[in-house]
């Protein structure tokens, strides 16, 4: 599913127009991004949790040349699904 398909599903489920559904979906995604930008966890009961995690700097290799490269440390977003979501997926 992509963003356009999500907007269509929201419009169908809520009776909103596609324009209003697009605004709603974009607002939710922006709120999640804003919270993660503030280093906050985002939890949706029955769905899952988005949280930040640190990845240490490490050595790597350029696959084309075999040359050693330094991969810098960075912060990544992790998603952990809830038991309820996992149960629904595995039905």
N, C-alpha and C positions, 0 to 999 in steps of 0.2 A: 504494500500500500504506500502510495506517495501522498504528498500534502494535498493535492487536488482531490484525490479519492477520499481523504479524510474530511475535507470540506464538504464534499457531496454527501457523505454519510451523516455528518453533523446536521446539514440542512434537512435531510430526509427525516432524521430522528427528532429534530426539534421543531420543524415547520418554519424555520427561519429562511430568509432568502440566502442565496449563495454569497451575496455581498456581505451580509451580516455574519454568516457562518465563517467566511474568510477572516473577517475582523476578529471574531471570537477565537478561532484557531491561532491566528497570529499573536493575539494578546496572551494566550496561554503559553505559547512557545517563548515569547519575549519575557514573560514573568519567570519562567524556568531558567532561561539564560541569565537574567538579572540576578536571581537568587544564587546561582552557581558562581556568577561573577563576584558576589559578595562572600564567597566561600561558605555558603549555607547549603545544608542538605535539603533536598526536595523529596517529600514522601507522599505517595498517594496510597492510602489504605486500600488493600485489595488489588493493587496494581503493581507497585514496586517503589524503589528508592533510587534517586540519582545522588551520587556523592563524588567528591573530588578525591583523587589519589595522586601521590607523587611517584614519579618514575625517575630513578637515579640515572646519572650520566653513565654512559658505557661506551666501550669500543665496538666498532662495527667494521664491516668491509664493504667497499663498493663492489656490487656483484659484476659489474662490467669490466673493471680493471683489476680487482683484487686488492686495491690499495686500502690501507687502514684509514678509518675515519673516526672522529670523535662524535658521538651522538650526545647532545646536551641533555641535562636534566629537564623535565617538564612536568606539568600538571595535566592529568587526564581526567575525563569524566567516566565514572563507572556506573552501570545500572545493575541492580539486583532485583529480580522479580519476586513478587510475593508468592506464598504457598497457594493462594487462591488462583492466581494467574497461571502458575505452573500446573495446577490440577486441571484447569480449563483447557490448557494447551494439550495436555496428555490424555484427554478423553478419547 
